[in-house]
Structures are given as C-alpha cells and as structure tokens.
C-alpha cells in the first residue's frame, strides 16, 4: 500500500503487490472489503481442532467473568454426562465451583 501526498489528498491508497503489480487506487474500506472476499473460509478441521484447544481462563490470562465461569461449568457438565459411569460409583454430592487463577497484570 502506498499513500503519498497525492493519495492522501484524495483519501485513497495505491495498492501494489510485492512484484510491483499495481491494483489501482482505492479507499481503505474498499480494500478491506476486497481482502475479506479473498480470505478463504475456515475449514471444518480448523474449527474442530481449535474448538476445545485451550481455555485462557484456566491459565489466568483473562478475567473470570460470569460468562466465562458459566461456559466452563457447561463444559464440565458435558464432560461428566459423556463419561461412562462405573458400577457402584458414588454420585458427587456437592457442586464444586471451577477454580480460576487471577491474572497479575
């Protein structure tokens, strides 16, 4: 992107590739729209792989908000429901709150 004196006066960017192919002058929002159209869609593998890759609240990287705690509790419930139960195993009696380490900023 080139924004010289002429482009700044007109409110435009001159878009070029690394091999100096010129794509013309355009406004920033037009360039953003063009790049958004060219962005490939996320694959199913990508969304499946990163769906439960990690939870930043477990590492103290984000504050423990009510929304974050609710999401963690929901994930724990889903895990507990999908786990096979052993015969004679006692059901948990008390609901434990998830521990979230507070981040030091």
Backbone atoms as SQL, in Angstrom:
CREATE TABLE atoms (id INTEGER PRIMARY KEY, chain TEXT, resi INTEGER, resn TEXT, atom TEXT, x REAL, y REAL, z REAL);
INSERT INTO atoms VALUES
  (1, 'A', 1, 'UNK', 'N', 0.847, -1.165, 0.000),
  (2, 'A', 1, 'UNK', 'CA', 0.000, 0.000, 0.000),
  (3, 'A', 1, 'UNK', 'C', 0.892, 1.226, 0.000),
  (4, 'A', 2, 'UNK', 'N', 0.555, 2.143, -0.847),
  (5, 'A', 2, 'UNK', 'CA', 1.288, 3.391, -0.927),
  (6, 'A', 2, 'UNK', 'C', 0.302, 4.516, -0.682),
  (7, 'A', 3, 'UNK', 'N', 0.689, 5.405, 0.195),
  (8, 'A', 3, 'UNK', 'CA', -0.137, 6.574, 0.461),
  (9, 'A', 3, 'UNK', 'C', 0.775, 7.793, 0.458),
  (10, 'A', 4, 'UNK', 'N', 0.970, 8.321, -0.737),
  (11, 'A', 4, 'UNK', 'CA', 1.806, 9.503, -0.887),
  (12, 'A', 4, 'UNK', 'C', 0.966, 10.765, -0.743),
  (13, 'A', 5, 'UNK', 'N', 1.560, 11.878, -1.115),
  (14, 'A', 5, 'UNK', 'CA', 0.884, 13.173, -0.990),
  (15, 'A', 5, 'UNK', 'C', -0.385, 13.225, -1.836),
  (16, 'A', 6, 'UNK', 'N', -0.299, 12.731, -3.058),
  (17, 'A', 6, 'UNK', 'CA', -1.456, 12.739, -3.965),
  (18, 'A', 6, 'UNK', 'C', -2.588, 11.858, -3.433),
  (19, 'A', 7, 'UNK', 'N', -2.235, 10.649, -2.970),
  (20, 'A', 7, 'UNK', 'CA', -3.242, 9.731, -2.445),
  (21, 'A', 7, 'UNK', 'C', -3.879, 10.294, -1.163),
  (22, 'A', 8, 'UNK', 'N', -3.063, 10.878, -0.298),
  (23, 'A', 8, 'UNK', 'CA', -3.581, 11.446, 0.948),
  (24, 'A', 8, 'UNK', 'C', -4.564, 12.571, 0.665),
  (25, 'A', 9, 'UNK', 'N', -4.279, 13.369, -0.342),
  (26, 'A', 9, 'UNK', 'CA', -5.161, 14.471, -0.708),
  (27, 'A', 9, 'UNK', 'C', -6.515, 13.944, -1.181),
  (28, 'A', 10, 'UNK', 'N', -6.485, 12.819, -1.897),
  (29, 'A', 10, 'UNK', 'CA', -7.720, 12.237, -2.430),
  (30, 'A', 10, 'UNK', 'C', -8.365, 11.236, -1.476),
  (31, 'A', 11, 'UNK', 'N', -7.677, 10.882, -0.383),
  (32, 'A', 11, 'UNK', 'CA', -8.216, 9.914, 0.574),
  (33, 'A', 11, 'UNK', 'C', -8.181, 8.487, 0.043),
  (34, 'A', 12, 'UNK', 'N', -7.114, 8.157, -0.695),
  (35, 'A', 12, 'UNK', 'CA', -7.011, 6.842, -1.324),
  (36, 'A', 12, 'UNK', 'C', -5.697, 6.160, -0.950),
  (37, 'A', 13, 'UNK', 'N', -5.623, 4.862, -1.239),
  (38, 'A', 13, 'UNK', 'CA', -4.393, 4.084, -1.148),
  (39, 'A', 13, 'UNK', 'C', -4.080, 3.544, -2.532),
  (40, 'A', 14, 'UNK', 'N', -2.796, 3.495, -2.871),
  (41, 'A', 14, 'UNK', 'CA', -2.379, 2.866, -4.122),
  (42, 'A', 14, 'UNK', 'C', -1.924, 1.462, -3.764),
  (43, 'A', 15, 'UNK', 'N', -2.659, 0.459, -4.201),
  (44, 'A', 15, 'UNK', 'CA', -2.410, -0.922, -3.806),
  (45, 'A', 15, 'UNK', 'C', -1.527, -1.599, -4.843),
  (46, 'A', 16, 'UNK', 'N', -0.412, -2.187, -4.339),
  (47, 'A', 16, 'UNK', 'CA', 0.536, -2.895, -5.201),
  (48, 'A', 16, 'UNK', 'C', 0.938, -4.194, -4.520),
  (49, 'A', 17, 'UNK', 'N', 1.330, -5.182, -5.325),
  (50, 'A', 17, 'UNK', 'CA', 1.829, -6.431, -4.765),
  (51, 'A', 17, 'UNK', 'C', 3.348, -6.352, -4.656),
  (52, 'A', 18, 'UNK', 'N', 3.962, -7.379, -4.091),
  (53, 'A', 18, 'UNK', 'CA', 5.424, -7.390, -3.911),
  (54, 'A', 18, 'UNK', 'C', 6.177, -7.348, -5.228),
  (55, 'A', 19, 'UNK', 'N', 5.556, -7.901, -6.273),
  (56, 'A', 19, 'UNK', 'CA', 6.221, -7.866, -7.581),
  (57, 'A', 19, 'UNK', 'C', 5.899, -6.582, -8.337),
  (58, 'A', 20, 'UNK', 'N', 5.383, -5.578, -7.616),
  (59, 'A', 20, 'UNK', 'CA', 5.085, -4.237, -8.116),
  (60, 'A', 20, 'UNK', 'C', 3.953, -4.212, -9.141),
  (61, 'A', 21, 'UNK', 'N', 3.052, -5.194, -9.057),
  (62, 'A', 21, 'UNK', 'CA', 1.857, -5.161, -9.886),
  (63, 'A', 21, 'UNK', 'C', 0.873, -4.189, -9.235),
  (64, 'A', 22, 'UNK', 'N', 0.403, -3.227, -9.990),
  (65, 'A', 22, 'UNK', 'CA', -0.497, -2.217, -9.431),
  (66, 'A', 22, 'UNK', 'C', -1.945, -2.682, -9.573),
  (67, 'A', 23, 'UNK', 'N', -2.665, -2.576, -8.467),
  (68, 'A', 23, 'UNK', 'CA', -4.077, -2.940, -8.455),
  (69, 'A', 23, 'UNK', 'C', -4.968, -1.709, -8.439),
  (70, 'A', 24, 'UNK', 'N', -4.365, -0.551, -8.493),
  (71, 'A', 24, 'UNK', 'CA', -5.119, 0.690, -8.593),
  (72, 'A', 24, 'UNK', 'C', -5.294, 1.391, -7.258),
  (73, 'A', 25, 'UNK', 'N', -5.863, 2.569, -7.357),
  (74, 'A', 25, 'UNK', 'CA', -6.123, 3.367, -6.159),
  (75, 'A', 25, 'UNK', 'C', -7.527, 3.074, -5.663),
  (76, 'A', 26, 'UNK', 'N', -7.650, 2.946, -4.354),
  (77, 'A', 26, 'UNK', 'CA', -8.966, 2.669, -3.769),
  (78, 'A', 26, 'UNK', 'C', -8.995, 3.174, -2.339),
  (79, 'A', 27, 'UNK', 'N', -10.198, 3.321, -1.824),
  (80, 'A', 27, 'UNK', 'CA', -10.382, 3.731, -0.434),
  (81, 'A', 27, 'UNK', 'C', -10.073, 2.553, 0.497),
  (82, 'A', 28, 'UNK', 'N', -9.790, 2.867, 1.752),
  (83, 'A', 28, 'UNK', 'CA', -9.430, 1.842, 2.722),
  (84, 'A', 28, 'UNK', 'C', -10.556, 0.828, 2.890),
  (85, 'A', 29, 'UNK', 'N', -11.797, 1.306, 2.982),
  (86, 'A', 29, 'UNK', 'CA', -12.920, 0.370, 3.161),
  (87, 'A', 29, 'UNK', 'C', -13.099, -0.533, 1.939),
  (88, 'A', 30, 'UNK', 'N', -12.814, -0.039, 0.747),
  (89, 'A', 30, 'UNK', 'CA', -12.886, -0.878, -0.452),
  (90, 'A', 30, 'UNK', 'C', -11.816, -1.963, -0.408),
  (91, 'A', 31, 'UNK', 'N', -10.611, -1.597, 0.051),
  (92, 'A', 31, 'UNK', 'CA', -9.542, -2.573, 0.177),
  (93, 'A', 31, 'UNK', 'C', -9.902, -3.624, 1.221),
  (94, 'A', 32, 'UNK', 'N', -10.472, -3.198, 2.348),
  (95, 'A', 32, 'UNK', 'CA', -10.877, -4.138, 3.393),
  (96, 'A', 32, 'UNK', 'C', -11.926, -5.109, 2.864),
  (97, 'A', 33, 'UNK', 'N', -12.899, -4.612, 2.114),
  (98, 'A', 33, 'UNK', 'CA', -13.925, -5.482, 1.526),
  (99, 'A', 33, 'UNK', 'C', -13.302, -6.473, 0.543),
  (100, 'A', 34, 'UNK', 'N', -12.379, -5.998, -0.250),
  (101, 'A', 34, 'UNK', 'CA', -11.733, -6.863, -1.239),
  (102, 'A', 34, 'UNK', 'C', -10.933, -7.969, -0.552),
  (103, 'A', 35, 'UNK', 'N', -10.188, -7.606, 0.489),
  (104, 'A', 35, 'UNK', 'CA', -9.407, -8.612, 1.221),
  (105, 'A', 35, 'UNK', 'C', -10.315, -9.598, 1.950),
  (106, 'A', 36, 'UNK', 'N', -11.443, -9.125, 2.468),
  (107, 'A', 36, 'UNK', 'CA', -12.382, -10.014, 3.153),
  (108, 'A', 36, 'UNK', 'C', -12.963, -11.039, 2.183),
  (109, 'A', 37, 'UNK', 'N', -13.216, -10.616, 0.940),
  (110, 'A', 37, 'UNK', 'CA', -13.742, -11.543, -0.068),
  (111, 'A', 37, 'UNK', 'C', -12.709, -12.592, -0.454),
  (112, 'A', 38, 'UNK', 'N', -11.431, -12.215, -0.441),
  (113, 'A', 38, 'UNK', 'CA', -10.369, -13.134, -0.836),
  (114, 'A', 38, 'UNK', 'C', -9.962, -14.084, 0.284),
  (115, 'A', 39, 'UNK', 'N', -10.339, -13.796, 1.509),
  (116, 'A', 39, 'UNK', 'CA', -9.962, -14.640, 2.639),
  (117, 'A', 39, 'UNK', 'C', -10.663, -15.991, 2.498),
  (118, 'A', 40, 'UNK', 'N', -9.904, -17.082, 2.602),
  (119, 'A', 40, 'UNK', 'CA', -10.540, -18.400, 2.492),
  (120, 'A', 40, 'UNK', 'C', -11.392, -18.697, 3.720),
  (121, 'A', 41, 'UNK', 'N', -12.415, -19.480, 3.535),
  (122, 'A', 41, 'UNK', 'CA', -13.288, -19.869, 4.645),
  (123, 'A', 41, 'UNK', 'C', -12.540, -20.828, 5.561),
  (124, 'A', 42, 'UNK', 'N', -12.871, -20.779, 6.866),
  (125, 'A', 42, 'UNK', 'CA', -12.249, -21.701, 7.810),
  (126, 'A', 42, 'UNK', 'C', -12.741, -23.117, 7.525),
  (127, 'A', 43, 'UNK', 'N', -11.814, -24.045, 7.541),
  (128, 'A', 43, 'UNK', 'CA', -12.182, -25.425, 7.260),
  (129, 'A', 43, 'UNK', 'C', -12.828, -26.069, 8.481),
  (130, 'A', 44, 'UNK', 'N', -13.517, -27.173, 8.265),
  (131, 'A', 44, 'UNK', 'CA', -14.124, -27.915, 9.367),
  (132, 'A', 44, 'UNK', 'C', -13.041, -28.426, 10.309),
  (133, 'A', 45, 'UNK', 'N', -11.913, -28.854, 9.762),
  (134, 'A', 45, 'UNK', 'CA', -10.814, -29.326, 10.590),
  (135, 'A', 45, 'UNK', 'C', -10.336, -28.218, 11.524),
  (136, 'A', 46, 'UNK', 'N', -10.195, -27.001, 11.013),
  (137, 'A', 46, 'UNK', 'CA', -9.739, -25.864, 11.812),
  (138, 'A', 46, 'UNK', 'C', -10.685, -25.612, 12.980),
  (139, 'A', 47, 'UNK', 'N', -11.992, -25.545, 12.697),
  (140, 'A', 47, 'UNK', 'CA', -12.950, -25.253, 13.763),
  (141, 'A', 47, 'UNK', 'C', -13.032, -26.400, 14.764),
  (142, 'A', 48, 'UNK', 'N', -12.956, -27.647, 14.293),
  (143, 'A', 48, 'UNK', 'CA', -12.987, -28.795, 15.208),
  (144, 'A', 48, 'UNK', 'C', -11.735, -28.842, 16.076),
  (145, 'A', 49, 'UNK', 'N', -10.589, -28.585, 15.478),
  (146, 'A', 49, 'UNK', 'CA', -9.324, -28.668, 16.199),
  (147, 'A', 49, 'UNK', 'C', -9.235, -27.601, 17.291),
  (148, 'A', 50, 'UNK', 'N', -9.631, -26.377, 16.970),
  (149, 'A', 50, 'UNK', 'CA', -9.480, -25.283, 17.921),
  (150, 'A', 50, 'UNK', 'C', -10.705, -25.063, 18.808),
  (151, 'A', 51, 'UNK', 'N', -11.746, -25.847, 18.647),
  (152, 'A', 51, 'UNK', 'CA', -12.953, -25.664, 19.452),
  (153, 'A', 51, 'UNK', 'C', -12.661, -25.802, 20.938),
  (154, 'A', 52, 'UNK', 'N', -11.879, -26.792, 21.317),
  (155, 'A', 52, 'UNK', 'CA', -11.553, -27.008, 22.725),
  (156, 'A', 52, 'UNK', 'C', -10.044, -27.053, 22.947),
  (157, 'A', 53, 'UNK', 'N', -9.296, -26.335, 22.136),
  (158, 'A', 53, 'UNK', 'CA', -7.844, -26.402, 22.222),
  (159, 'A', 53, 'UNK', 'C', -7.336, -25.943, 23.580),
  (160, 'A', 54, 'UNK', 'N', -7.832, -24.820, 24.062),
  (161, 'A', 54, 'UNK', 'CA', -7.445, -24.360, 25.394),
  (162, 'A', 54, 'UNK', 'C', -8.378, -23.263, 25.834),
  (163, 'A', 55, 'UNK', 'N', -8.442, -23.089, 27.126),
  (164, 'A', 55, 'UNK', 'CA', -9.322, -22.078, 27.721),
  (165, 'A', 55, 'UNK', 'C', -8.452, -21.085, 28.477),
  (166, 'A', 56, 'UNK', 'N', -8.338, -19.847, 27.995),
  (167, 'A', 56, 'UNK', 'CA', -7.445, -18.882, 28.638),
  (168, 'A', 56, 'UNK', 'C', -7.818, -18.571, 30.081),
  (169, 'A', 57, 'UNK', 'N', -9.070, -18.808, 30.478),
  (170, 'A', 57, 'UNK', 'CA', -9.449, -18.544, 31.867),
  (171, 'A', 57, 'UNK', 'C', -8.781, -19.528, 32.818),
  (172, 'A', 58, 'UNK', 'N', -8.443, -20.715, 32.329),
  (173, 'A', 58, 'UNK', 'CA', -7.798, -21.712, 33.186),
  (174, 'A', 58, 'UNK', 'C', -6.353, -21.343, 33.511),
  (175, 'A', 59, 'UNK', 'N', -5.779, -20.470, 32.723),
  (176, 'A', 59, 'UNK', 'CA', -4.391, -20.085, 32.917),
  (177, 'A', 59, 'UNK', 'C', -4.248, -18.662, 33.440),
  (178, 'A', 60, 'UNK', 'N', -5.364, -18.053, 33.829),
  (179, 'A', 60, 'UNK', 'CA', -5.317, -16.707, 34.377),
  (180, 'A', 60, 'UNK', 'C', -5.015, -15.633, 33.354),
  (181, 'A', 61, 'UNK', 'N', -5.267, -15.922, 32.087),
  (182, 'A', 61, 'UNK', 'CA', -4.957, -14.951, 31.042),
  (183, 'A', 61, 'UNK', 'C', -6.094, -13.989, 30.772),
  (184, 'A', 62, 'UNK', 'N', -7.301, -14.341, 31.163),
  (185, 'A', 62, 'UNK', 'CA', -8.443, -13.446, 31.038),
  (186, 'A', 62, 'UNK', 'C', -9.186, -13.453, 32.363),
  (187, 'A', 63, 'UNK', 'N', -9.847, -12.360, 32.679),
  (188, 'A', 63, 'UNK', 'CA', -10.582, -12.321, 33.948),
  (189, 'A', 63, 'UNK', 'C', -11.698, -13.363, 33.976),
  (190, 'A', 64, 'UNK', 'N', -11.981, -13.854, 35.164),
  (191, 'A', 64, 'UNK', 'CA', -13.048, -14.837, 35.348),
  (192, 'A', 64, 'UNK', 'C', -14.373, -14.092, 35.466),
  (193, 'A', 65, 'UNK', 'N', -15.028, -13.882, 34.350),
  (194, 'A', 65, 'UNK', 'CA', -16.326, -13.222, 34.348),
  (195, 'A', 65, 'UNK', 'C', -17.407, -14.270, 34.540),
  (196, 'A', 66, 'UNK', 'N', -18.613, -13.809, 34.825),
  (197, 'A', 66, 'UNK', 'CA', -19.743, -14.738, 34.973),
  (198, 'A', 66, 'UNK', 'C', -19.922, -15.567, 33.704),
  (199, 'A', 67, 'UNK', 'N', -19.750, -14.936, 32.558),
  (200, 'A', 67, 'UNK', 'CA', -19.916, -15.637, 31.281),
  (201, 'A', 67, 'UNK', 'C', -18.858, -16.729, 31.128),
  (202, 'A', 68, 'UNK', 'N', -17.590, -16.402, 31.473),
  (203, 'A', 68, 'UNK', 'CA', -16.517, -17.390, 31.372),
  (204, 'A', 68, 'UNK', 'C', -16.760, -18.553, 32.320),
  (205, 'A', 69, 'UNK', 'N', -17.163, -18.267, 33.551),
  (206, 'A', 69, 'UNK', 'CA', -17.415, -19.328, 34.515),
  (207, 'A', 69, 'UNK', 'C', -18.579, -20.209, 34.088),
  (208, 'A', 70, 'UNK', 'N', -19.619, -19.598, 33.510),
  (209, 'A', 70, 'UNK', 'CA', -20.769, -20.375, 33.033),
  (210, 'A', 70, 'UNK', 'C', -20.348, -21.299, 31.896),
  (211, 'A', 71, 'UNK', 'N', -19.508, -20.803, 30.994),
  (212, 'A', 71, 'UNK', 'CA', -19.039, -21.628, 29.879),
  (213, 'A', 71, 'UNK', 'C', -18.194, -22.794, 30.389),
  (214, 'A', 72, 'UNK', 'N', -17.353, -22.530, 31.391),
  (215, 'A', 72, 'UNK', 'CA', -16.533, -23.600, 31.948),
  (216, 'A', 72, 'UNK', 'C', -17.407, -24.640, 32.635),
  (217, 'A', 73, 'UNK', 'N', -18.414, -24.186, 33.372),
  (218, 'A', 73, 'UNK', 'CA', -19.312, -25.114, 34.060),
  (219, 'A', 73, 'UNK', 'C', -20.086, -25.961, 33.056),
  (220, 'A', 74, 'UNK', 'N', -20.515, -25.337, 31.967),
  (221, 'A', 74, 'UNK', 'CA', -21.248, -26.071, 30.939),
  (222, 'A', 74, 'UNK', 'C', -20.345, -27.135, 30.318),
  (223, 'A', 75, 'UNK', 'N', -19.082, -26.789, 30.063),
  (224, 'A', 75, 'UNK', 'CA', -18.137, -27.760, 29.512),
  (225, 'A', 75, 'UNK', 'C', -17.910, -28.914, 30.461),
  (226, 'A', 76, 'UNK', 'N', -17.843, -28.625, 31.767),
  (227, 'A', 76, 'UNK', 'CA', -17.653, -29.680, 32.765),
  (228, 'A', 76, 'UNK', 'C', -18.866, -30.597, 32.821),
  (229, 'A', 77, 'UNK', 'N', -20.064, -30.018, 32.722),
  (230, 'A', 77, 'UNK', 'CA', -21.292, -30.828, 32.728),
  (231, 'A', 77, 'UNK', 'C', -21.335, -31.744, 31.516),
  (232, 'A', 78, 'UNK', 'N', -20.964, -31.211, 30.350),
  (233, 'A', 78, 'UNK', 'CA', -20.973, -32.028, 29.135),
  (234, 'A', 78, 'UNK', 'C', -19.978, -33.173, 29.254),
  (235, 'A', 79, 'UNK', 'N', -18.821, -32.912, 29.861),
  (236, 'A', 79, 'UNK', 'CA', -17.810, -33.951, 30.039),
  (237, 'A', 79, 'UNK', 'C', -18.314, -35.011, 31.010),
  (238, 'A', 80, 'UNK', 'N', -18.943, -34.571, 32.102),
  (239, 'A', 80, 'UNK', 'CA', -19.437, -35.506, 33.111),
  (240, 'A', 80, 'UNK', 'C', -20.547, -36.384, 32.538),
  (241, 'A', 81, 'UNK', 'N', -21.418, -35.802, 31.706),
  (242, 'A', 81, 'UNK', 'CA', -22.520, -36.562, 31.125),
  (243, 'A', 81, 'UNK', 'C', -22.017, -37.585, 30.115),
  (244, 'A', 82, 'UNK', 'N', -20.943, -37.261, 29.405),
  (245, 'A', 82, 'UNK', 'CA', -20.459, -38.175, 28.367),
  (246, 'A', 82, 'UNK', 'C', -19.538, -39.252, 28.923),
  (247, 'A', 83, 'UNK', 'N', -19.039, -39.090, 30.154),
  (248, 'A', 83, 'UNK', 'CA', -18.131, -40.079, 30.748),
  (249, 'A', 83, 'UNK', 'C', -18.916, -41.310, 31.194),
  (250, 'A', 84, 'UNK', 'N', -18.371, -42.500, 30.940),
  (251, 'A', 84, 'UNK', 'CA', -19.068, -43.717, 31.386),
  (252, 'A', 84, 'UNK', 'C', -19.014, -43.834, 32.909),
  (253, 'A', 85, 'UNK', 'N', -20.102, -44.260, 33.527),
  (254, 'A', 85, 'UNK', 'CA', -20.187, -44.416, 34.987),
  (255, 'A', 85, 'UNK', 'C', -19.821, -45.850, 35.360),
  (256, 'A', 86, 'UNK', 'N', -18.989, -45.972, 36.405),
  (257, 'A', 86, 'UNK', 'CA', -18.651, -47.288, 36.918),
  (258, 'A', 86, 'UNK', 'C', -19.758, -47.748, 37.843),
  (259, 'A', 87, 'UNK', 'N', -19.971, -49.061, 37.868),
  (260, 'A', 87, 'UNK', 'CA', -20.978, -49.605, 38.769),
  (261, 'A', 87, 'UNK', 'C', -20.534, -49.403, 40.211),
  (262, 'A', 88, 'UNK', 'N', -21.452, -48.966, 41.062),
  (263, 'A', 88, 'UNK', 'CA', -21.161, -48.771, 42.466),
  (264, 'A', 88, 'UNK', 'C', -20.444, -47.465, 42.772),
  (265, 'A', 89, 'UNK', 'N', -20.183, -46.641, 41.755),
  (266, 'A', 89, 'UNK', 'CA', -19.511, -45.365, 41.997),
  (267, 'A', 89, 'UNK', 'C', -20.500, -44.389, 42.622),
  (268, 'A', 90, 'UNK', 'N', -20.039, -43.671, 43.623),
  (269, 'A', 90, 'UNK', 'CA', -20.899, -42.709, 44.313),
  (270, 'A', 90, 'UNK', 'C', -21.054, -41.455, 43.468),
  (271, 'A', 91, 'UNK', 'N', -22.253, -40.927, 43.464),
  (272, 'A', 91, 'UNK', 'CA', -22.502, -39.668, 42.772),
  (273, 'A', 91, 'UNK', 'C', -21.921, -38.521, 43.591),
  (274, 'A', 92, 'UNK', 'N', -21.355, -37.505, 42.944),
  (275, 'A', 92, 'UNK', 'CA', -20.846, -36.372, 43.707),
  (276, 'A', 92, 'UNK', 'C', -21.999, -35.652, 44.407),
  (277, 'A', 93, 'UNK', 'N', -21.774, -35.292, 45.672),
  (278, 'A', 93, 'UNK', 'CA', -22.846, -34.673, 46.445),
  (279, 'A', 93, 'UNK', 'C', -22.822, -33.164, 46.384),
  (280, 'A', 94, 'UNK', 'N', -21.670, -32.572, 46.306),
  (281, 'A', 94, 'UNK', 'CA', -21.588, -31.110, 46.310),
  (282, 'A', 94, 'UNK', 'C', -21.090, -30.631, 44.948),
  (283, 'A', 95, 'UNK', 'N', -21.700, -29.572, 44.487),
  (284, 'A', 95, 'UNK', 'CA', -21.288, -28.970, 43.222),
  (285, 'A', 95, 'UNK', 'C', -20.057, -28.113, 43.484),
  (286, 'A', 96, 'UNK', 'N', -18.954, -28.418, 42.808),
  (287, 'A', 96, 'UNK', 'CA', -17.736, -27.649, 43.000),
  (288, 'A', 96, 'UNK', 'C', -17.701, -26.499, 42.013),
  (289, 'A', 97, 'UNK', 'N', -17.241, -25.352, 42.490),
  (290, 'A', 97, 'UNK', 'CA', -17.059, -24.209, 41.603),
  (291, 'A', 97, 'UNK', 'C', -15.696, -24.328, 40.946),
  (292, 'A', 98, 'UNK', 'N', -15.608, -23.979, 39.667),
  (293, 'A', 98, 'UNK', 'CA', -14.314, -24.085, 38.993),
  (294, 'A', 98, 'UNK', 'C', -13.322, -23.074, 39.564),
  (295, 'A', 99, 'UNK', 'N', -12.080, -23.507, 39.706),
  (296, 'A', 99, 'UNK', 'CA', -11.028, -22.627, 40.207),
  (297, 'A', 99, 'UNK', 'C', -10.446, -21.860, 39.040),
  (298, 'A', 100, 'UNK', 'N', -10.368, -20.554, 39.191),
  (299, 'A', 100, 'UNK', 'CA', -9.782, -19.717, 38.161),
  (300, 'A', 100, 'UNK', 'C', -8.697, -18.875, 38.800),
  (301, 'A', 101, 'UNK', 'N', -7.493, -19.053, 38.343),
  (302, 'A', 101, 'UNK', 'CA', -6.359, -18.288, 38.868),
  (303, 'A', 101, 'UNK', 'C', -6.456, -16.863, 38.352),
  (304, 'A', 102, 'UNK', 'N', -6.317, -15.908, 39.236),
  (305, 'A', 102, 'UNK', 'CA', -6.393, -14.500, 38.846),
  (306, 'A', 102, 'UNK', 'C', -5.070, -14.080, 38.221),
  (307, 'A', 103, 'UNK', 'N', -5.185, -13.353, 37.125),
  (308, 'A', 103, 'UNK', 'CA', -4.000, -12.888, 36.432),
  (309, 'A', 103, 'UNK', 'C', -3.416, -11.669, 37.134),
  (310, 'A', 104, 'UNK', 'N', -2.102, -11.595, 37.132),
  (311, 'A', 104, 'UNK', 'CA', -1.426, -10.416, 37.671),
  (312, 'A', 104, 'UNK', 'C', -0.996, -9.564, 36.489),
  (313, 'A', 105, 'UNK', 'N', -1.593, -8.417, 36.368),
  (314, 'A', 105, 'UNK', 'CA', -1.262, -7.536, 35.232),
  (315, 'A', 105, 'UNK', 'C', -0.289, -6.480, 35.651);
